[in-house]
Amino acid sequence: MPELPEVETIRRQLEPLIVGKTIVGVEVLNPKSFGGDEGELAGKIITGIVRKGKVLILSLRSNYKLFIHLKMSGQLRYRYFKISISSSPDNRHLRVLFKFSNGDCLEFHDQRKFGWITDNPAVLPMGIDALDPKLTPKILAEILSSSNRPIKTILLDQSKIAGIGNIYASEILWEAGISPWAKFKEEGRRKKEEGGKN
């Protein structure tokens, strides 16, 4: 399952390949995978690609944006000089195909069909990105202390911090020596008590 580091790696790999490319057509093979008007994209140039949490954001000319979430099994594949969809087994999970003016394509594959591409900005996570420099220890403490839920539940809440999934939440807490079921205020009190005994 792609989490924040994997999605950021994909963003960095795609950026030199797709920025500056002109979309000439979009083929939607699975309607549930695409929310938007494919005709609206024809002739638009991709001007940038950024990430918030696990969502990729494609910026196009005319202030148009596409939001991509890979979910559990989504993949983005760049193909050189591909003219039409192949019937090979490699494409049995192809859901959306973006065609560029130079003949190249960007393919969205998704075996489980949980991923999506949409032009609706409401899908963006509301929390601060986990890699945002503004996420200081002070801000993190404020976020964690804003809820009495277990600390792992807060880390996974995309409205609090965007981008941390189950695997990395577990790794973070393991490295910090904190139980995933601990509550932030209780954990802070325990640390103070342990410090006072030394």
BAFI-3210 file (N, C-alpha, C; in Angstrom, 3 decimals, decimal comma, padded with zeros to 6 digits):
// residues 198
n [1|2|3|4|5|6|7|8|9|10|11|12|13|14|15|16|17|18|19|20|21|22|23|24|25|26|27|28|29|30|31|32|33|34|35|36|37|38|39|40|41|42|43|44|45|46|47|48|49|50|51|52|53|54|55|56|57|58|59|60|61|62|63|64|65|66|67|68|69|70|71|72|73|74|75|76|77|78|79|80|81|82|83|84|85|86|87|88|89|90|91|92|93|94|95|96|97|98|99|100|101|102|103|104|105|106|107|108|109|110|111|112|113|114|115|116|117|118|119|120|121|122|123|124|125|126|127|128|129|130|131|132|133|134|135|136|137|138|139|140|141|142|143|144|145|146|147|148|149|150|151|152|153|154|155|156|157|158|159|160|161|162|163|164|165|166|167|168|169|170|171|172|173|174|175|176|177|178|179|180|181|182|183|184|185|186|187|188|189|190|191|192|193|194|195|196|197|198]
n.u [000,849|000,743|002,262|002,948|005,867|006,273|004,432|005,482|007,904|006,952|005,849|008,172|009,450|007,632|007,456|009,558|008,770|006,089|005,424|004,788|003,801|001,191|-002,156|-004,056|-006,152|-008,368|-008,975|-011,415|-011,665|-012,810|-015,465|-015,782|-013,284|-012,637|-013,450|-014,836|-014,715|-013,735|-013,501|-012,945|-010,269|-008,843|-006,333|-005,156|-002,273|000,048|001,203|002,429|003,225|002,359|002,221|000,001|-000,254|-001,226|-002,119|-001,773|-001,367|-002,192|-001,444|-002,937|-003,078|-005,178|-005,989|-006,849|-007,209|-006,218|-006,801|-005,211|-005,475|-003,889|-004,681|-004,998|-003,909|-003,256|-001,490|000,725|001,771|004,180|004,220|006,086|005,482|003,051|000,273|-002,334|-004,644|-003,451|-004,259|-002,965|-002,159|-000,910|-002,316|-004,747|-005,693|-005,899|-007,278|-007,615|-006,537|-004,244|-003,541|-000,841|000,343|002,711|002,603|003,182|001,986|000,143|-000,688|-003,227|-003,371|-005,210|-005,758|-007,632|-009,530|-009,969|-008,683|-008,603|-009,179|-009,845|-011,477|-012,359|-011,762|-012,465|-011,608|-009,105|-006,883|-007,373|-005,584|-002,267|000,546|002,587|005,298|005,672|007,550|006,482|005,365|006,215|007,784|006,287|003,817|003,054|002,686|000,509|-001,430|-001,630|-002,468|-004,976|-006,940|-008,445|-008,099|-006,502|-002,983|-002,020|-004,316|-004,784|-002,532|-003,134|-005,282|-006,320|-007,293|-005,939|-003,085|-001,681|-000,984|000,258|000,240|-000,885|001,393|003,614|002,828|002,928|005,684|006,760|005,827|006,976|009,722|009,753|009,152|006,564|003,372|000,854|-001,713|-001,618|-002,514|-001,981|-001,760|-001,627|000,670|002,577|002,503|003,428|006,076|007,141|006,988|008,741|011,066|011,426|012,156|014,735]
n.v [-001,194|002,132|004,664|007,883|008,348|006,716|007,809|010,366|009,730|008,772|011,158|012,724|011,231|011,396|014,120|015,324|014,031|014,574|017,283|020,123|018,726|018,297|017,461|015,503|013,821|011,748|008,542|006,786|003,872|002,712|003,992|004,593|005,202|007,713|011,023|013,610|015,791|014,462|015,657|018,275|018,321|018,144|019,524|020,906|021,957|020,391|021,893|021,520|019,306|018,359|017,293|016,423|015,002|011,777|012,334|013,110|016,071|017,383|020,190|022,173|024,221|027,163|027,173|024,677|021,654|018,302|015,587|012,854|009,722|006,861|004,826|001,432|-000,257|001,227|002,398|004,498|004,694|005,589|005,733|005,484|006,772|005,391|004,429|003,327|001,510|-001,524|-005,013|-006,698|-008,830|-007,213|-004,899|-005,359|-004,231|-001,593|001,584|004,347|006,426|008,782|010,705|012,156|014,956|014,330|011,664|010,028|008,402|008,521|006,184|004,953|002,409|000,008|-002,525|-003,244|-001,292|000,814|003,219|006,651|009,348|012,737|015,932|017,301|019,372|018,903|016,490|016,663|016,130|017,654|018,129|019,204|018,627|015,765|016,090|018,772|021,650|023,336|021,748|021,574|020,421|021,657|022,271|019,691|018,613|020,144|019,239|016,522|016,736|017,723|015,873|013,108|010,608|007,381|007,568|006,570|006,526|009,248|010,005|008,734|010,134|011,934|014,485|015,756|015,264|014,969|012,202|010,132|006,708|003,398|001,682|003,438|004,918|002,960|002,418|004,896|005,126|002,875|003,477|005,669|004,475|004,303|003,190|002,233|002,478|004,277|007,408|010,806|012,805|011,213|009,783|011,814|012,562|010,219|010,113|012,357|011,551|009,361|010,715|012,198|010,278|009,652]
n.w [000,000|-001,000|000,879|002,413|001,902|-000,379|-002,190|-002,448|-003,667|-006,133|-007,094|-007,468|-009,433|-011,543|-012,096|-013,884|-016,177|-016,891|-016,507|-018,395|-020,513|-022,957|-022,676|-024,811|-024,882|-022,906|-021,753|-020,114|-018,526|-016,362|-014,858|-012,100|-011,270|-012,084|-011,572|-013,015|-015,926|-018,776|-021,276|-020,652|-020,181|-022,515|-024,487|-022,433|-020,568|-018,445|-015,600|-013,164|-010,405|-007,235|-003,757|-001,150|001,926|001,167|-001,321|-004,705|-006,601|-009,593|-011,438|-013,902|-016,870|-016,908|-014,300|-013,417|-011,610|-010,845|-008,691|-007,236|-005,787|-004,762|-003,133|-002,098|-004,133|-006,352|-009,274|-011,109|-014,350|-016,703|-020,172|-023,141|-026,328|-026,858|-028,655|-028,654|-026,492|-025,268|-025,577|-023,952|-021,094|-019,245|-019,102|-017,899|-015,586|-016,121|-015,686|-016,198|-018,838|-019,885|-022,667|-024,346|-026,330|-027,637|-028,111|-025,985|-022,918|-019,824|-017,489|-015,358|-013,229|-011,369|-009,368|-007,327|-007,528|-005,743|-005,753|-007,025|-009,375|-009,479|-009,963|-007,837|-005,200|-002,580|-001,674|-000,627|002,132|005,333|007,349|008,504|006,425|006,875|006,382|006,361|007,076|008,982|010,858|013,747|016,858|018,885|017,616|016,942|019,518|020,324|018,549|019,241|021,882|021,584|021,543|023,247|022,382|021,639|020,947|018,485|016,917|016,606|015,126|012,754|011,837|009,221|009,153|011,065|010,888|007,791|005,799|007,243|007,507|008,521|008,730|009,032|011,258|013,228|013,156|013,939|016,598|017,725|017,522|019,239|021,587|022,578|023,510|021,185|022,113|024,094|025,637|024,849|026,899|029,183|028,628|028,613|031,298|032,474|031,476|032,760|035,406|035,384|034,798|037,099|038,905|038,398]
ca.u [000,000|001,573|002,090|003,517|007,170|006,140|003,725|006,436|008,842|006,237|005,757|009,487|009,735|006,731|007,582|010,268|008,169|004,772|005,272|005,007|003,103|-000,170|-003,112|-004,907|-007,323|-008,420|-009,867|-011,820|-012,114|-013,628|-016,041|-015,615|-011,908|-012,430|-014,531|-014,561|-015,104|-012,529|-013,433|-012,394|-008,816|-008,218|-005,600|-004,557|-000,874|000,360|002,166|003,111|002,713|002,740|001,614|-000,409|-000,558|-001,055|-002,811|-001,014|-002,146|-001,719|-001,911|-003,001|-003,382|-006,538|-006,270|-007,553|-006,411|-006,660|-006,331|-005,031|-005,181|-003,610|-005,301|-004,248|-003,203|-003,121|-000,164|000,818|002,842|004,426|004,550|006,602|004,999|001,983|-000,793|-003,655|-004,648|-003,114|-005,096|-002,076|-002,525|-000,318|-003,269|-006,068|-006,125|-005,840|-008,551|-007,672|-005,391|-004,035|-002,732|-000,149|000,491|003,907|002,382|003,349|000,763|000,202|-001,720|-003,611|-003,753|-005,694|-006,329|-008,792|-010,469|-010,238|-008,067|-009,425|-008,715|-011,001|-011,191|-013,044|-010,771|-012,947|-010,972|-007,807|-006,875|-007,380|-004,491|-000,958|001,305|003,535|006,646|005,669|008,459|005,703|004,968|007,252|007,410|005,233|002,559|002,710|002,152|-000,824|-002,329|-001,831|-003,190|-006,319|-007,879|-008,180|-008,050|-005,161|-002,058|-001,942|-005,535|-004,599|-001,543|-003,771|-006,377|-005,840|-007,726|-004,962|-001,795|-001,933|000,031|000,752|-000,600|-000,761|002,763|004,522|002,395|003,488|007,140|007,007|005,591|007,986|010,979|009,598|008,891|005,234|002,312|-000,144|-002,971|-001,421|-003,082|-000,875|-001,641|-001,187|002,058|003,391|002,581|004,288|007,458|007,560|007,183|009,959|012,187|011,590|012,715|016,173]
ca.v [000,000|003,336|005,663|009,179|008,308|006,137|008,778|011,442|009,184|008,783|012,563|013,162|010,529|011,857|015,556|015,652|013,346|015,055|018,744|020,690|017,918|018,695|016,351|015,576|012,973|010,898|007,389|006,281|002,499|002,400|005,280|004,861|005,644|009,081|011,963|014,863|015,850|014,207|016,627|019,513|018,209|018,184|020,746|021,522|021,655|020,134|022,910|021,134|018,183|018,446|016,262|016,699|013,696|010,721|012,766|013,841|017,167|017,846|021,523|022,371|025,593|027,639|026,974|023,400|020,694|016,919|014,994|011,416|008,909|005,500|003,882|000,220|-000,943|002,093|002,634|005,410|004,230|006,453|004,943|006,266|006,559|004,394|005,036|002,841|000,558|-002,887|-006,042|-007,612|-009,001|-006,128|-003,787|-005,799|-003,389|-000,190|002,249|005,663|006,645|010,152|010,731|013,426|015,368|013,734|010,230|009,327|008,241|008,255|005,192|004,696|001,013|-000,210|-003,872|-003,328|-000,225|001,718|004,512|007,553|010,628|013,629|017,373|017,857|019,683|018,500|015,227|016,919|016,039|018,977|018,273|019,640|017,527|015,200|016,564|020,234|022,213|024,009|020,756|021,612|019,660|022,376|022,070|018,279|018,442|020,749|018,338|015,303|017,047|018,205|014,752|012,117|009,292|006,778|008,365|006,065|006,971|010,659|010,047|008,255|011,039|012,812|015,860|016,285|015,208|014,307|011,386|009,011|005,517|002,420|001,169|004,453|005,249|001,913|002,606|006,111|004,842|001,896|004,211|006,557|003,674|004,672|002,243|002,825|002,690|005,329|008,715|011,762|013,437|010,188|009,457|012,932|012,484|009,072|010,510|013,279|010,754|008,588|011,655|012,610|009,192|009,510]
ca.w [000,000|-001,030|001,923|002,051|001,227|-001,717|-003,032|-002,736|-004,663|-007,414|-007,522|-007,957|-010,684|-012,597|-012,375|-015,136|-017,318|-017,311|-016,476|-019,726|-021,510|-023,307|-022,741|-026,001|-024,689|-021,716|-021,874|-018,807|-018,683|-015,203|-014,449|-010,677|-011,029|-012,572|-011,305|-013,713|-017,329|-019,568|-022,364|-020,107|-020,088|-023,847|-024,813|-021,243|-020,298|-017,033|-015,169|-011,935|-009,624|-005,829|-002,948|000,220|002,477|000,170|-002,540|-005,721|-007,177|-010,896|-011,814|-015,345|-017,272|-016,631|-012,879|-013,274|-010,845|-010,701|-007,445|-007,452|-004,601|-005,211|-002,184|-001,762|-005,221|-007,522|-009,858|-012,247|-015,243|-017,863|-021,357|-024,254|-027,699|-026,918|-029,450|-028,245|-025,394|-025,663|-024,947|-023,238|-019,684|-018,467|-019,030|-017,434|-014,475|-016,561|-015,398|-016,850|-019,721|-020,346|-023,881|-024,537|-027,728|-028,248|-028,274|-024,713|-022,123|-018,389|-017,209|-013,975|-013,029|-010,005|-009,301|-006,442|-007,901|-004,628|-006,046|-007,829|-009,921|-009,475|-009,977|-006,671|-004,158|-001,260|-001,281|-000,004|003,595|005,952|008,309|008,038|005,839|007,836|006,085|006,347|008,090|010,019|011,859|014,770|018,062|019,607|016,889|017,100|020,875|020,339|017,814|020,031|023,121|021,261|021,587|024,289|021,749|021,632|020,157|017,117|016,236|016,236|014,039|011,529|011,495|008,147|009,423|012,019|010,196|006,514|005,156|008,035|007,436|009,604|008,850|009,572|012,619|014,087|013,221|014,732|018,012|018,145|017,714|020,400|022,782|023,071|023,161|020,283|022,841|025,101|025,359|024,889|028,217|030,129|028,287|029,079|032,756|032,798|031,200|033,821|036,617|035,198|034,869|038,491|039,697|038,095]
c.u [000,887|001,233|002,881|004,892|007,100|005,462|004,648|007,476|008,214|006,146|007,074|009,857|008,891|007,007|008,345|009,640|006,892|004,615|005,682|004,316|001,678|-001,050|-003,992|-006,155|-007,206|-009,403|-010,151|-012,402|-012,958|-014,172|-015,851|-014,220|-011,680|-013,659|-014,203|-015,029|-013,859|-012,369|-012,826|-010,868|-008,111|-007,588|-004,925|-003,120|-000,693|001,469|002,900|002,478|003,263|002,001|001,158|-000,888|-000,255|-001,709|-001,849|-001,919|-001,491|-002,314|-001,852|-003,297|-004,852|-006,967|-007,090|-006,643|-007,063|-006,020|-006,329|-004,694|-005,031|-004,270|-004,427|-003,393|-003,011|-001,675|-000,291|002,014|002,964|004,883|005,008|005,978|003,973|000,781|-002,167|-003,523|-004,371|-004,042|-004,241|-002,502|-001,991|-001,309|-004,643|-006,578|-006,029|-007,218|-008,711|-006,388|-005,361|-003,111|-002,138|000,105|001,709|003,776|002,587|002,021|001,098|-000,978|-001,966|-004,136|-004,208|-006,423|-007,619|-009,841|-010,851|-009,704|-008,955|-008,629|-009,941|-010,549|-011,858|-012,049|-011,195|-012,286|-009,644|-007,886|-006,717|-006,184|-003,205|-000,189|002,382|004,969|006,734|006,613|007,719|005,222|006,110|006,848|006,282|003,873|002,100|002,097|000,744|-001,840|-002,651|-002,643|-004,616|-007,377|-007,476|-008,172|-006,652|-004,262|-001,954|-003,157|-005,402|-003,620|-002,152|-004,885|-005,877|-006,313|-006,798|-003,585|-001,992|-000,734|000,531|-000,253|-000,258|000,680|003,665|004,111|002,969|004,988|007,503|006,897|006,585|009,311|010,925|009,370|007,553|004,217|001,310|-001,466|-002,856|-002,116|-002,026|-000,678|-001,137|000,273|002,997|003,566|003,507|005,760|007,993|007,854|008,468|011,187|012,467|012,227|014,214|017,004]
c.v [001,248|004,274|006,908|009,084|007,749|007,113|009,942|010,981|009,184|010,204|013,029|012,487|011,047|013,300|015,860|015,028|014,022|016,578|019,320|019,918|018,433|017,461|016,521|014,705|012,145|009,772|006,858|004,889|002,038|003,717|005,606|005,384|007,101|009,941|013,311|014,774|015,656|015,184|017,954|019,513|018,339|019,547|021,421|021,030|021,431|021,089|022,536|019,920|018,307|017,349|016,855|015,394|012,628|011,074|013,529|014,891|017,595|019,217|021,651|023,836|025,900|027,311|025,709|022,425|019,311|016,343|013,474|010,739|007,461|004,438|002,634|-000,309|-000,076|002,269|003,653|004,980|005,173|005,570|005,871|005,823|005,440|005,035|004,594|001,830|-000,847|-003,864|-007,036|-007,715|-007,882|-004,990|-004,202|-004,967|-001,896|000,450|003,583|005,855|008,100|010,113|012,122|013,689|014,752|012,226|009,426|009,251|008,125|007,353|005,083|003,272|000,841|-001,543|-003,908|-002,242|000,685|003,126|005,370|008,762|011,523|015,075|018,080|018,121|019,271|017,216|015,447|016,772|017,420|019,204|018,765|018,442|017,064|015,660|018,091|020,760|022,929|023,046|020,612|020,736|020,329|022,153|020,620|018,020|019,023|019,840|017,107|015,556|017,533|017,114|013,797|010,694|008,686|007,496|007,877|006,504|008,423|010,771|009,631|009,176|012,074|014,256|016,539|016,410|014,391|013,486|010,192|007,862|004,544|001,967|002,195|004,923|004,238|002,088|003,811|005,804|003,819|002,598|005,094|005,791|003,984|003,626|002,918|003,126|003,780|006,613|009,770|012,368|012,449|009,836|010,551|012,901|011,341|009,418|011,431|012,522|009,939|009,482|012,062|011,542|009,047|010,492]
c.w [000,000|000,124|001,525|001,363|-000,185|-002,677|-003,392|-003,764|-006,047|-007,958|-008,139|-009,271|-011,841|-013,031|-013,668|-016,374|-017,813|-017,297|-017,830|-020,832|-021,713|-023,415|-023,978|-025,869|-023,431|-021,993|-020,473|-018,992|-017,505|-014,646|-012,974|-010,344|-011,393|-012,299|-011,926|-015,151|-018,175|-020,726|-021,940|-020,125|-021,437|-024,111|-023,632|-021,027|-018,796|-016,613|-013,881|-011,299|-008,200|-005,079|-001,628|000,826|001,444|-001,166|-003,446|-006,351|-008,480|-011,168|-013,325|-015,629|-017,022|-015,203|-012,613|-012,533|-010,855|-009,445|-007,602|-006,131|-005,057|-004,344|-002,000|-002,909|-006,467|-007,963|-010,978|-013,084|-016,435|-019,017|-022,479|-025,573|-027,809|-027,595|-028,993|-027,120|-025,928|-024,958|-024,158|-021,777|-018,794|-018,257|-018,508|-016,269|-014,824|-016,401|-016,115|-017,651|-020,171|-021,554|-024,057|-026,018|-028,412|-028,432|-027,009|-023,958|-020,637|-018,067|-015,708|-013,894|-011,585|-009,932|-008,492|-006,691|-006,726|-004,903|-006,923|-008,328|-010,002|-009,569|-008,795|-005,536|-002,757|-000,770|-000,562|001,514|004,210|006,882|007,677|007,501|006,818|007,599|006,026|007,433|009,218|011,105|012,870|015,953|018,845|018,952|017,027|018,472|020,982|019,659|018,658|021,293|022,869|021,336|022,696|023,722|021,871|020,622|018,705|016,292|015,779|015,081|012,700|011,031|010,480|008,305|010,428|011,362|008,926|006,067|005,938|007,953|008,552|009,824|009,530|010,960|013,601|014,256|014,091|016,224|018,558|018,442|018,961|021,699|023,418|022,619|022,231|020,973|023,899|024,664|025,658|026,276|029,257|029,898|028,781|030,587|033,186|032,595|032,301|035,106|036,535|035,319|036,291|039,352|039,487|038,924]
res [m|p|e|l|p|e|v|e|t|i|r|r|q|l|e|p|l|i|v|g|k|t|i|v|g|v|e|v|l|n|p|k|s|f|g|g|d|e|g|e|l|a|g|k|i|i|t|g|i|v|r|k|g|k|v|l|i|l|s|l|r|s|n|y|k|l|f|i|h|l|k|m|s|g|q|l|r|y|r|y|f|k|i|s|i|s|s|s|p|d|n|r|h|l|r|v|l|f|k|f|s|n|g|d|c|l|e|f|h|d|q|r|k|f|g|w|i|t|d|n|p|a|v|l|p|m|g|i|d|a|l|d|p|k|l|t|p|k|i|l|a|e|i|l|s|s|s|n|r|p|i|k|t|i|l|l|d|q|s|k|i|a|g|i|g|n|i|y|a|s|e|i|l|w|e|a|g|i|s|p|w|a|k|f|k|e|e|g|r|r|k|k|e|e|g|g|k|n]
***
